[in-house]
Amino acid sequence: MQATVKAFDPATRSGSVFLDDGTEIPFGAAAFDAGPLRLLRSGQRVGIVMDGEVVTYVTLSTFPLPG
C-alpha cells in the first residue's frame, strides 16, 4: 500500500502517514525499524504494510515490500 509521510520524529522513530484517501495513520518505532530506512521526511512517498489497522512496515515506495 502506498502512503505519504505526514510527520516523522527521528528521536522516537515514529510518525504518521496519509493514505491516498486522506486517512491519517500513525506508525510506531517497530514499523520503522522493520524496514531498511534511517530517516523519513514530510511529503515523502512510502510503501507500508498493515496488519489490521496497525502499520507493521515502512519503506520507500521504490523499495520492495516484504511478502
PDB file of N, H, CA, C and O in Angstrom:
ATOM      1  N   MET A   1       0.851  -1.168   0.000  1.00  0.00           N
ATOM      2  CA  MET A   1       0.000   0.000   0.000  1.00  0.00           C
ATOM      3  C   MET A   1       0.898   1.234   0.000  1.00  0.00           C
ATOM      4  O   MET A   1       1.942   1.250   0.652  1.00  0.00           O
ATOM      5  N   GLN A   2       0.493   2.249  -0.723  1.00  0.00           N
ATOM      6  H   GLN A   2      -0.356   2.236  -1.252  1.00  0.00           H
ATOM      7  CA  GLN A   2       1.269   3.491  -0.808  1.00  0.00           C
ATOM      8  C   GLN A   2       0.709   4.544   0.162  1.00  0.00           C
ATOM      9  O   GLN A   2      -0.488   4.562   0.448  1.00  0.00           O
ATOM     10  N   ALA A   3       1.575   5.402   0.651  1.00  0.00           N
ATOM     11  H   ALA A   3       2.547   5.387   0.419  1.00  0.00           H
ATOM     12  CA  ALA A   3       1.177   6.478   1.552  1.00  0.00           C
ATOM     13  C   ALA A   3       2.185   7.622   1.420  1.00  0.00           C
ATOM     14  O   ALA A   3       3.219   7.486   0.766  1.00  0.00           O
ATOM     15  N   THR A   4       1.860   8.747   2.052  1.00  0.00           N
ATOM     16  H   THR A   4       1.019   8.858   2.583  1.00  0.00           H
ATOM     17  CA  THR A   4       2.734   9.918   2.072  1.00  0.00           C
ATOM     18  C   THR A   4       3.021  10.274   3.518  1.00  0.00           C
ATOM     19  O   THR A   4       2.105  10.332   4.338  1.00  0.00           O
ATOM     20  N   VAL A   5       4.282  10.513   3.838  1.00  0.00           N
ATOM     21  H   VAL A   5       5.027  10.465   3.172  1.00  0.00           H
ATOM     22  CA  VAL A   5       4.667  10.839   5.208  1.00  0.00           C
ATOM     23  C   VAL A   5       4.092  12.191   5.600  1.00  0.00           C
ATOM     24  O   VAL A   5       4.312  13.191   4.917  1.00  0.00           O
ATOM     25  N   LYS A   6       3.357  12.217   6.700  1.00  0.00           N
ATOM     26  H   LYS A   6       3.179  11.405   7.256  1.00  0.00           H
ATOM     27  CA  LYS A   6       2.881  13.476   7.268  1.00  0.00           C
ATOM     28  C   LYS A   6       3.931  14.027   8.225  1.00  0.00           C
ATOM     29  O   LYS A   6       4.316  15.193   8.143  1.00  0.00           O
ATOM     30  N   ALA A   7       4.387  13.164   9.138  1.00  0.00           N
ATOM     31  H   ALA A   7       4.073  12.216   9.204  1.00  0.00           H
ATOM     32  CA  ALA A   7       5.353  13.591  10.151  1.00  0.00           C
ATOM     33  C   ALA A   7       6.223  12.409  10.545  1.00  0.00           C
ATOM     34  O   ALA A   7       5.793  11.257  10.492  1.00  0.00           O
ATOM     35  N   PHE A   8       7.459  12.712  10.944  1.00  0.00           N
ATOM     36  H   PHE A   8       7.809  13.648  10.988  1.00  0.00           H
ATOM     37  CA  PHE A   8       8.371  11.689  11.444  1.00  0.00           C
ATOM     38  C   PHE A   8       9.261  12.307  12.498  1.00  0.00           C
ATOM     39  O   PHE A   8       9.816  13.386  12.292  1.00  0.00           O
ATOM     40  N   ASP A   9       9.402  11.625  13.639  1.00  0.00           N
ATOM     41  H   ASP A   9       8.951  10.748  13.807  1.00  0.00           H
ATOM     42  CA  ASP A   9      10.267  12.076  14.732  1.00  0.00           C
ATOM     43  C   ASP A   9      11.455  11.117  14.820  1.00  0.00           C
ATOM     44  O   ASP A   9      11.294   9.977  15.256  1.00  0.00           O
ATOM     45  N   PRO A  10      12.636  11.560  14.415  1.00  0.00           N
ATOM     46  CA  PRO A  10      13.791  10.659  14.439  1.00  0.00           C
ATOM     47  C   PRO A  10      14.183  10.201  15.846  1.00  0.00           C
ATOM     48  O   PRO A  10      14.798   9.146  15.999  1.00  0.00           O
ATOM     49  N   ALA A  11      13.839  10.969  16.859  1.00  0.00           N
ATOM     50  H   ALA A  11      13.339  11.826  16.735  1.00  0.00           H
ATOM     51  CA  ALA A  11      14.183  10.579  18.230  1.00  0.00           C
ATOM     52  C   ALA A  11      13.379   9.359  18.682  1.00  0.00           C
ATOM     53  O   ALA A  11      13.905   8.488  19.374  1.00  0.00           O
ATOM     54  N   THR A  12      12.108   9.298  18.292  1.00  0.00           N
ATOM     55  H   THR A  12      11.680  10.006  17.730  1.00  0.00           H
ATOM     56  CA  THR A  12      11.258   8.169  18.684  1.00  0.00           C
ATOM     57  C   THR A  12      11.094   7.158  17.564  1.00  0.00           C
ATOM     58  O   THR A  12      10.557   6.072  17.782  1.00  0.00           O
ATOM     59  N   ARG A  13      11.556   7.508  16.351  1.00  0.00           N
ATOM     60  H   ARG A  13      11.992   8.391  16.175  1.00  0.00           H
ATOM     61  CA  ARG A  13      11.422   6.688  15.149  1.00  0.00           C
ATOM     62  C   ARG A  13       9.963   6.350  14.852  1.00  0.00           C
ATOM     63  O   ARG A  13       9.660   5.268  14.349  1.00  0.00           O
ATOM     64  N   SER A  14       9.077   7.266  15.160  1.00  0.00           N
ATOM     65  H   SER A  14       9.323   8.145  15.568  1.00  0.00           H
ATOM     66  CA  SER A  14       7.652   7.071  14.896  1.00  0.00           C
ATOM     67  C   SER A  14       7.109   8.290  14.169  1.00  0.00           C
ATOM     68  O   SER A  14       7.769   9.326  14.088  1.00  0.00           O
ATOM     69  N   GLY A  15       5.902   8.155  13.644  1.00  0.00           N
ATOM     70  H   GLY A  15       5.366   7.313  13.710  1.00  0.00           H
ATOM     71  CA  GLY A  15       5.294   9.265  12.923  1.00  0.00           C
ATOM     72  C   GLY A  15       3.923   8.894  12.421  1.00  0.00           C
ATOM     73  O   GLY A  15       3.231   8.064  13.010  1.00  0.00           O
ATOM     74  N   SER A  16       3.535   9.521  11.321  1.00  0.00           N
ATOM     75  H   SER A  16       4.097  10.196  10.842  1.00  0.00           H
ATOM     76  CA  SER A  16       2.233   9.214  10.718  1.00  0.00           C
ATOM     77  C   SER A  16       2.314   9.430   9.216  1.00  0.00           C
ATOM     78  O   SER A  16       3.165  10.162   8.711  1.00  0.00           O
ATOM     79  N   VAL A  17       1.397   8.766   8.522  1.00  0.00           N
ATOM     80  H   VAL A  17       0.706   8.171   8.933  1.00  0.00           H
ATOM     81  CA  VAL A  17       1.314   8.868   7.073  1.00  0.00           C
ATOM     82  C   VAL A  17      -0.127   9.168   6.681  1.00  0.00           C
ATOM     83  O   VAL A  17      -1.066   8.898   7.430  1.00  0.00           O
ATOM     84  N   PHE A  18      -0.275   9.735   5.483  1.00  0.00           N
ATOM     85  H   PHE A  18       0.488   9.954   4.874  1.00  0.00           H
ATOM     86  CA  PHE A  18      -1.586   9.913   4.868  1.00  0.00           C
ATOM     87  C   PHE A  18      -1.750   8.841   3.797  1.00  0.00           C
ATOM     88  O   PHE A  18      -0.888   8.674   2.935  1.00  0.00           O
ATOM     89  N   LEU A  19      -2.864   8.119   3.860  1.00  0.00           N
ATOM     90  H   LEU A  19      -3.564   8.255   4.561  1.00  0.00           H
ATOM     91  CA  LEU A  19      -3.207   7.237   2.755  1.00  0.00           C
ATOM     92  C   LEU A  19      -3.700   8.092   1.601  1.00  0.00           C
ATOM     93  O   LEU A  19      -3.959   9.281   1.786  1.00  0.00           O
ATOM     94  N   ASP A  20      -3.833   7.520   0.429  1.00  0.00           N
ATOM     95  H   ASP A  20      -3.623   6.554   0.279  1.00  0.00           H
ATOM     96  CA  ASP A  20      -4.255   8.287  -0.734  1.00  0.00           C
ATOM     97  C   ASP A  20      -5.664   8.848  -0.593  1.00  0.00           C
ATOM     98  O   ASP A  20      -6.013   9.812  -1.275  1.00  0.00           O
ATOM     99  N   ASP A  21      -6.484   8.258   0.283  1.00  0.00           N
ATOM    100  H   ASP A  21      -6.201   7.475   0.837  1.00  0.00           H
ATOM    101  CA  ASP A  21      -7.832   8.790   0.512  1.00  0.00           C
ATOM    102  C   ASP A  21      -7.864   9.877   1.583  1.00  0.00           C
ATOM    103  O   ASP A  21      -8.934  10.377   1.929  1.00  0.00           O
ATOM    104  N   GLY A  22      -6.675  10.250   2.117  1.00  0.00           N
ATOM    105  H   GLY A  22      -5.805   9.844   1.836  1.00  0.00           H
ATOM    106  CA  GLY A  22      -6.585  11.310   3.108  1.00  0.00           C
ATOM    107  C   GLY A  22      -6.609  10.835   4.546  1.00  0.00           C
ATOM    108  O   GLY A  22      -6.455  11.643   5.462  1.00  0.00           O
ATOM    109  N   THR A  23      -6.800   9.545   4.766  1.00  0.00           N
ATOM    110  H   THR A  23      -6.925   8.889   4.022  1.00  0.00           H
ATOM    111  CA  THR A  23      -6.807   8.993   6.121  1.00  0.00           C
ATOM    112  C   THR A  23      -5.412   9.065   6.717  1.00  0.00           C
ATOM    113  O   THR A  23      -4.435   8.665   6.083  1.00  0.00           O
ATOM    114  N   GLU A  24      -5.321   9.576   7.940  1.00  0.00           N
ATOM    115  H   GLU A  24      -6.114   9.900   8.456  1.00  0.00           H
ATOM    116  CA  GLU A  24      -4.034   9.634   8.637  1.00  0.00           C
ATOM    117  C   GLU A  24      -3.876   8.391   9.502  1.00  0.00           C
ATOM    118  O   GLU A  24      -4.770   8.036  10.271  1.00  0.00           O
ATOM    119  N   ILE A  25      -2.722   7.735   9.366  1.00  0.00           N
ATOM    120  H   ILE A  25      -1.996   8.024   8.742  1.00  0.00           H
ATOM    121  CA  ILE A  25      -2.433   6.507  10.112  1.00  0.00           C
ATOM    122  C   ILE A  25      -1.099   6.688  10.839  1.00  0.00           C
ATOM    123  O   ILE A  25      -0.094   7.007  10.204  1.00  0.00           O
ATOM    124  N   PRO A  26      -1.074   6.490  12.152  1.00  0.00           N
ATOM    125  CA  PRO A  26       0.202   6.570  12.867  1.00  0.00           C
ATOM    126  C   PRO A  26       1.010   5.282  12.706  1.00  0.00           C
ATOM    127  O   PRO A  26       0.451   4.217  12.446  1.00  0.00           O
ATOM    128  N   PHE A  27       2.322   5.392  12.864  1.00  0.00           N
ATOM    129  H   PHE A  27       2.776   6.257  13.075  1.00  0.00           H
ATOM    130  CA  PHE A  27       3.170   4.199  12.917  1.00  0.00           C
ATOM    131  C   PHE A  27       4.180   4.373  14.034  1.00  0.00           C
ATOM    132  O   PHE A  27       4.608   5.486  14.343  1.00  0.00           O
ATOM    133  N   GLY A  28       4.552   3.254  14.632  1.00  0.00           N
ATOM    134  H   GLY A  28       4.204   2.350  14.381  1.00  0.00           H
ATOM    135  CA  GLY A  28       5.499   3.277  15.737  1.00  0.00           C
ATOM    136  C   GLY A  28       6.896   2.889  15.316  1.00  0.00           C
ATOM    137  O   GLY A  28       7.150   2.596  14.148  1.00  0.00           O
ATOM    138  N   ALA A  29       7.801   2.890  16.279  1.00  0.00           N
ATOM    139  H   ALA A  29       7.595   3.128  17.229  1.00  0.00           H
ATOM    140  CA  ALA A  29       9.201   2.569  16.024  1.00  0.00           C
ATOM    141  C   ALA A  29       9.367   1.167  15.459  1.00  0.00           C
ATOM    142  O   ALA A  29      10.246   0.945  14.626  1.00  0.00           O
ATOM    143  N   ALA A  30       8.546   0.217  15.891  1.00  0.00           N
ATOM    144  H   ALA A  30       7.833   0.398  16.567  1.00  0.00           H
ATOM    145  CA  ALA A  30       8.681  -1.158  15.404  1.00  0.00           C
ATOM    146  C   ALA A  30       8.459  -1.229  13.892  1.00  0.00           C
ATOM    147  O   ALA A  30       9.171  -1.958  13.202  1.00  0.00           O
ATOM    148  N   ALA A  31       7.493  -0.491  13.372  1.00  0.00           N
ATOM    149  H   ALA A  31       6.914   0.101  13.932  1.00  0.00           H
ATOM    150  CA  ALA A  31       7.222  -0.476  11.926  1.00  0.00           C
ATOM    151  C   ALA A  31       8.379   0.179  11.178  1.00  0.00           C
ATOM    152  O   ALA A  31       8.781  -0.298  10.117  1.00  0.00           O
ATOM    153  N   PHE A  32       8.913   1.264  11.722  1.00  0.00           N
ATOM    154  H   PHE A  32       8.587   1.652  12.584  1.00  0.00           H
ATOM    155  CA  PHE A  32      10.045   1.935  11.085  1.00  0.00           C
ATOM    156  C   PHE A  32      11.282   1.037  11.123  1.00  0.00           C
ATOM    157  O   PHE A  32      11.980   0.901  10.118  1.00  0.00           O
ATOM    158  N   ASP A  33      11.555   0.428  12.271  1.00  0.00           N
ATOM    159  H   ASP A  33      10.988   0.539  13.087  1.00  0.00           H
ATOM    160  CA  ASP A  33      12.740  -0.411  12.438  1.00  0.00           C
ATOM    161  C   ASP A  33      12.670  -1.690  11.599  1.00  0.00           C
ATOM    162  O   ASP A  33      13.708  -2.278  11.295  1.00  0.00           O
ATOM    163  N   ALA A  34      11.473  -2.128  11.222  1.00  0.00           N
ATOM    164  H   ALA A  34      10.630  -1.650  11.469  1.00  0.00           H
ATOM    165  CA  ALA A  34      11.322  -3.338  10.416  1.00  0.00           C
ATOM    166  C   ALA A  34      11.855  -3.133   8.995  1.00  0.00           C
ATOM    167  O   ALA A  34      12.250  -4.095   8.337  1.00  0.00           O
ATOM    168  N   GLY A  35      11.866  -1.908   8.530  1.00  0.00           N
ATOM    169  H   GLY A  35      11.546  -1.126   9.064  1.00  0.00           H
ATOM    170  CA  GLY A  35      12.351  -1.589   7.193  1.00  0.00           C
ATOM    171  C   GLY A  35      13.811  -1.176   7.197  1.00  0.00           C
ATOM    172  O   GLY A  35      14.445  -1.147   8.252  1.00  0.00           O
ATOM    173  N   PRO A  36      14.358  -0.854   6.015  1.00  0.00           N
ATOM    174  CA  PRO A  36      15.782  -0.535   5.888  1.00  0.00           C
ATOM    175  C   PRO A  36      16.118   0.948   6.034  1.00  0.00           C
ATOM    176  O   PRO A  36      17.248   1.346   5.751  1.00  0.00           O
ATOM    177  N   LEU A  37      15.173   1.768   6.465  1.00  0.00           N
ATOM    178  H   LEU A  37      14.255   1.445   6.695  1.00  0.00           H
ATOM    179  CA  LEU A  37      15.368   3.219   6.430  1.00  0.00           C
ATOM    180  C   LEU A  37      16.093   3.744   7.658  1.00  0.00           C
ATOM    181  O   LEU A  37      16.115   3.109   8.712  1.00  0.00           O
ATOM    182  N   ARG A  38      16.694   4.936   7.490  1.00  0.00           N
ATOM    183  H   ARG A  38      16.677   5.452   6.634  1.00  0.00           H
ATOM    184  CA  ARG A  38      17.325   5.632   8.608  1.00  0.00           C
ATOM    185  C   ARG A  38      16.630   6.938   8.922  1.00  0.00           C
ATOM    186  O   ARG A  38      16.808   7.485  10.011  1.00  0.00           O
ATOM    187  N   LEU A  39      15.824   7.460   7.970  1.00  0.00           N
ATOM    188  H   LEU A  39      15.679   7.016   7.086  1.00  0.00           H
ATOM    189  CA  LEU A  39      15.177   8.754   8.147  1.00  0.00           C
ATOM    190  C   LEU A  39      14.027   8.882   7.159  1.00  0.00           C
ATOM    191  O   LEU A  39      14.063   8.303   6.073  1.00  0.00           O
ATOM    192  N   LEU A  40      13.016   9.634   7.538  1.00  0.00           N
ATOM    193  H   LEU A  40      12.986  10.104   8.420  1.00  0.00           H
ATOM    194  CA  LEU A  40      11.914   9.988   6.641  1.00  0.00           C
ATOM    195  C   LEU A  40      11.707  11.489   6.713  1.00  0.00           C
ATOM    196  O   LEU A  40      12.080  12.124   7.699  1.00  0.00           O
ATOM    197  N   ARG A  41      11.112  12.059   5.673  1.00  0.00           N
ATOM    198  H   ARG A  41      10.809  11.543   4.872  1.00  0.00           H
ATOM    199  CA  ARG A  41      10.789  13.486   5.691  1.00  0.00           C
ATOM    200  C   ARG A  41       9.347  13.670   5.236  1.00  0.00           C
ATOM    201  O   ARG A  41       8.811  12.851   4.490  1.00  0.00           O
ATOM    202  N   SER A  42       8.731  14.743   5.688  1.00  0.00           N
ATOM    203  H   SER A  42       9.166  15.409   6.294  1.00  0.00           H
ATOM    204  CA  SER A  42       7.343  15.040   5.319  1.00  0.00           C
ATOM    205  C   SER A  42       7.214  15.136   3.805  1.00  0.00           C
ATOM    206  O   SER A  42       8.069  15.712   3.132  1.00  0.00           O
ATOM    207  N   GLY A  43       6.131  14.562   3.277  1.00  0.00           N
ATOM    208  H   GLY A  43       5.436  14.094   3.824  1.00  0.00           H
ATOM    209  CA  GLY A  43       5.871  14.594   1.850  1.00  0.00           C
ATOM    210  C   GLY A  43       6.472  13.444   1.076  1.00  0.00           C
ATOM    211  O   GLY A  43       6.187  13.280  -0.111  1.00  0.00           O
ATOM    212  N   GLN A  44       7.301  12.640   1.728  1.00  0.00           N
ATOM    213  H   GLN A  44       7.532  12.773   2.692  1.00  0.00           H
ATOM    214  CA  GLN A  44       7.956  11.522   1.053  1.00  0.00           C
ATOM    215  C   GLN A  44       6.951  10.389   0.830  1.00  0.00           C
ATOM    216  O   GLN A  44       6.151  10.079   1.713  1.00  0.00           O
ATOM    217  N   ARG A  45       6.999   9.772  -0.359  1.00  0.00           N
ATOM    218  H   ARG A  45       7.649  10.024  -1.076  1.00  0.00           H
ATOM    219  CA  ARG A  45       6.136   8.627  -0.653  1.00  0.00           C
ATOM    220  C   ARG A  45       6.776   7.367  -0.085  1.00  0.00           C
ATOM    221  O   ARG A  45       7.973   7.130  -0.245  1.00  0.00           O
ATOM    222  N   VAL A  46       5.954   6.569   0.580  1.00  0.00           N
ATOM    223  H   VAL A  46       4.981   6.761   0.710  1.00  0.00           H
ATOM    224  CA  VAL A  46       6.432   5.341   1.189  1.00  0.00           C
ATOM    225  C   VAL A  46       5.477   4.196   0.873  1.00  0.00           C
ATOM    226  O   VAL A  46       4.317   4.405   0.519  1.00  0.00           O
ATOM    227  N   GLY A  47       5.992   3.005   1.011  1.00  0.00           N
ATOM    228  H   GLY A  47       6.935   2.836   1.299  1.00  0.00           H
ATOM    229  CA  GLY A  47       5.174   1.814   0.977  1.00  0.00           C
ATOM    230  C   GLY A  47       4.994   1.343   2.407  1.00  0.00           C
ATOM    231  O   GLY A  47       5.939   1.375   3.195  1.00  0.00           O
ATOM    232  N   ILE A  48       3.796   0.907   2.750  1.00  0.00           N
ATOM    233  H   ILE A  48       3.028   0.881   2.110  1.00  0.00           H
ATOM    234  CA  ILE A  48       3.541   0.421   4.103  1.00  0.00           C
ATOM    235  C   ILE A  48       2.854  -0.939   4.025  1.00  0.00           C
ATOM    236  O   ILE A  48       2.184  -1.269   3.046  1.00  0.00           O
ATOM    237  N   VAL A  49       3.041  -1.709   5.082  1.00  0.00           N
ATOM    238  H   VAL A  49       3.584  -1.441   5.877  1.00  0.00           H
ATOM    239  CA  VAL A  49       2.323  -2.962   5.275  1.00  0.00           C
ATOM    240  C   VAL A  49       1.521  -2.807   6.556  1.00  0.00           C
ATOM    241  O   VAL A  49       2.027  -2.315   7.565  1.00  0.00           O
ATOM    242  N   MET A  50       0.264  -3.232   6.504  1.00  0.00           N
ATOM    243  H   MET A  50      -0.147  -3.631   5.684  1.00  0.00           H
ATOM    244  CA  MET A  50      -0.597  -3.121   7.676  1.00  0.00           C
ATOM    245  C   MET A  50      -1.092  -4.502   8.095  1.00  0.00           C
ATOM    246  O   MET A  50      -1.316  -5.380   7.261  1.00  0.00           O
ATOM    247  N   ASP A  51      -1.255  -4.672   9.389  1.00  0.00           N
ATOM    248  H   ASP A  51      -1.074  -3.960  10.066  1.00  0.00           H
ATOM    249  CA  ASP A  51      -1.893  -5.852   9.962  1.00  0.00           C
ATOM    250  C   ASP A  51      -3.139  -5.345  10.668  1.00  0.00           C
ATOM    251  O   ASP A  51      -3.068  -4.844  11.790  1.00  0.00           O
ATOM    252  N   GLY A  52      -4.272  -5.477  10.011  1.00  0.00           N
ATOM    253  H   GLY A  52      -4.330  -5.884   9.099  1.00  0.00           H
ATOM    254  CA  GLY A  52      -5.493  -4.853  10.528  1.00  0.00           C
ATOM    255  C   GLY A  52      -5.386  -3.351  10.347  1.00  0.00           C
ATOM    256  O   GLY A  52      -5.299  -2.861   9.221  1.00  0.00           O
ATOM    257  N   GLU A  53      -5.393  -2.625  11.442  1.00  0.00           N
ATOM    258  H   GLU A  53      -5.464  -3.023  12.356  1.00  0.00           H
ATOM    259  CA  GLU A  53      -5.286  -1.167  11.380  1.00  0.00           C
ATOM    260  C   GLU A  53      -3.945  -0.656  11.888  1.00  0.00           C
ATOM    261  O   GLU A  53      -3.788   0.539  12.141  1.00  0.00           O
ATOM    262  N   VAL A  54      -2.976  -1.558  12.038  1.00  0.00           N
ATOM    263  H   VAL A  54      -3.104  -2.528  11.832  1.00  0.00           H
ATOM    264  CA  VAL A  54      -1.651  -1.206  12.567  1.00  0.00           C
ATOM    265  C   VAL A  54      -0.611  -1.309  11.457  1.00  0.00           C
ATOM    266  O   VAL A  54      -0.531  -2.324  10.766  1.00  0.00           O
ATOM    267  N   VAL A  55       0.181  -0.257  11.290  1.00  0.00           N
ATOM    268  H   VAL A  55       0.116   0.568  11.852  1.00  0.00           H
ATOM    269  CA  VAL A  55       1.287  -0.286  10.331  1.00  0.00           C
ATOM    270  C   VAL A  55       2.400  -1.136  10.925  1.00  0.00           C
ATOM    271  O   VAL A  55       2.837  -0.900  12.051  1.00  0.00           O
ATOM    272  N   THR A  56       2.859  -2.128  10.164  1.00  0.00           N
ATOM    273  H   THR A  56       2.505  -2.320   9.249  1.00  0.00           H
ATOM    274  CA  THR A  56       3.904  -3.024  10.649  1.00  0.00           C
ATOM    275  C   THR A  56       5.227  -2.871   9.913  1.00  0.00           C
ATOM    276  O   THR A  56       6.242  -3.422  10.340  1.00  0.00           O
ATOM    277  N   TYR A  57       5.226  -2.121   8.800  1.00  0.00           N
ATOM    278  H   TYR A  57       4.401  -1.674   8.453  1.00  0.00           H
ATOM    279  CA  TYR A  57       6.439  -1.987   7.989  1.00  0.00           C
ATOM    280  C   TYR A  57       6.343  -0.704   7.185  1.00  0.00           C
ATOM    281  O   TYR A  57       5.303  -0.407   6.598  1.00  0.00           O
ATOM    282  N   VAL A  58       7.437   0.061   7.160  1.00  0.00           N
ATOM    283  H   VAL A  58       8.282  -0.180   7.638  1.00  0.00           H
ATOM    284  CA  VAL A  58       7.519   1.296   6.382  1.00  0.00           C
ATOM    285  C   VAL A  58       8.810   1.279   5.576  1.00  0.00           C
ATOM    286  O   VAL A  58       9.879   0.990   6.113  1.00  0.00           O
ATOM    287  N   THR A  59       8.710   1.590   4.285  1.00  0.00           N
ATOM    288  H   THR A  59       7.841   1.825   3.848  1.00  0.00           H
ATOM    289  CA  THR A  59       9.897   1.681   3.453  1.00  0.00           C
ATOM    290  C   THR A  59       9.636   2.678   2.326  1.00  0.00           C
ATOM    291  O   THR A  59       8.497   3.103   2.131  1.00  0.00           O
ATOM    292  N   LEU A  60      10.657   3.050   1.596  1.00  0.00           N
ATOM    293  H   LEU A  60      11.582   2.705   1.754  1.00  0.00           H
ATOM    294  CA  LEU A  60      10.460   3.943   0.455  1.00  0.00           C
ATOM    295  C   LEU A  60       9.596   3.260  -0.600  1.00  0.00           C
ATOM    296  O   LEU A  60       9.619   2.037  -0.735  1.00  0.00           O
ATOM    297  N   SER A  61       8.849   4.043  -1.334  1.00  0.00           N
ATOM    298  H   SER A  61       8.831   5.037  -1.224  1.00  0.00           H
ATOM    299  CA  SER A  61       7.947   3.468  -2.333  1.00  0.00           C
ATOM    300  C   SER A  61       8.698   2.753  -3.452  1.00  0.00           C
ATOM    301  O   SER A  61       8.109   1.935  -4.160  1.00  0.00           O
ATOM    302  N   THR A  62       9.984   3.046  -3.623  1.00  0.00           N
ATOM    303  H   THR A  62      10.461   3.710  -3.048  1.00  0.00           H
ATOM    304  CA  THR A  62      10.776   2.390  -4.658  1.00  0.00           C
ATOM    305  C   THR A  62      11.391   1.080  -4.185  1.00  0.00           C
ATOM    306  O   THR A  62      11.957   0.345  -4.995  1.00  0.00           O
ATOM    307  N   PHE A  63      11.294   0.770  -2.904  1.00  0.00           N
ATOM    308  H   PHE A  63      10.834   1.366  -2.247  1.00  0.00           H
ATOM    309  CA  PHE A  63      11.822  -0.478  -2.358  1.00  0.00           C
ATOM    310  C   PHE A  63      10.723  -1.525  -2.330  1.00  0.00           C
ATOM    311  O   PHE A  63       9.555  -1.170  -2.176  1.00  0.00           O
ATOM    312  N   PRO A  64      11.052  -2.794  -2.471  1.00  0.00           N
ATOM    313  CA  PRO A  64      10.010  -3.835  -2.430  1.00  0.00           C
ATOM    314  C   PRO A  64       9.470  -4.018  -1.009  1.00  0.00           C
ATOM    315  O   PRO A  64      10.191  -3.862  -0.024  1.00  0.00           O
ATOM    316  N   LEU A  65       8.193  -4.351  -0.939  1.00  0.00           N
ATOM    317  H   LEU A  65       7.608  -4.478  -1.740  1.00  0.00           H
ATOM    318  CA  LEU A  65       7.576  -4.672   0.348  1.00  0.00           C
ATOM    319  C   LEU A  65       7.794  -6.138   0.641  1.00  0.00           C
ATOM    320  O   LEU A  65       7.887  -6.942  -0.286  1.00  0.00           O
ATOM    321  N   PRO A  66       7.880  -6.512   1.919  1.00  0.00           N
ATOM    322  CA  PRO A  66       8.074  -7.938   2.251  1.00  0.00           C
ATOM    323  C   PRO A  66       6.849  -8.756   1.873  1.00  0.00           C
ATOM    324  O   PRO A  66       5.725  -8.253   1.845  1.00  0.00           O
ATOM    325  N   GLY A  67       7.090 -10.012   1.586  1.00  0.00           N
ATOM    326  H   GLY A  67       8.003 -10.420   1.608  1.00  0.00           H
ATOM    327  CA  GLY A  67       5.982 -10.935   1.294  1.00  0.00           C
ATOM    328  C   GLY A  67       5.510 -10.771  -0.052  1.00  0.00           C
ATOM    329  O   GLY A  67       4.582 -11.464  -0.469  1.00  0.00           O
TER     330      GLY A  67
END
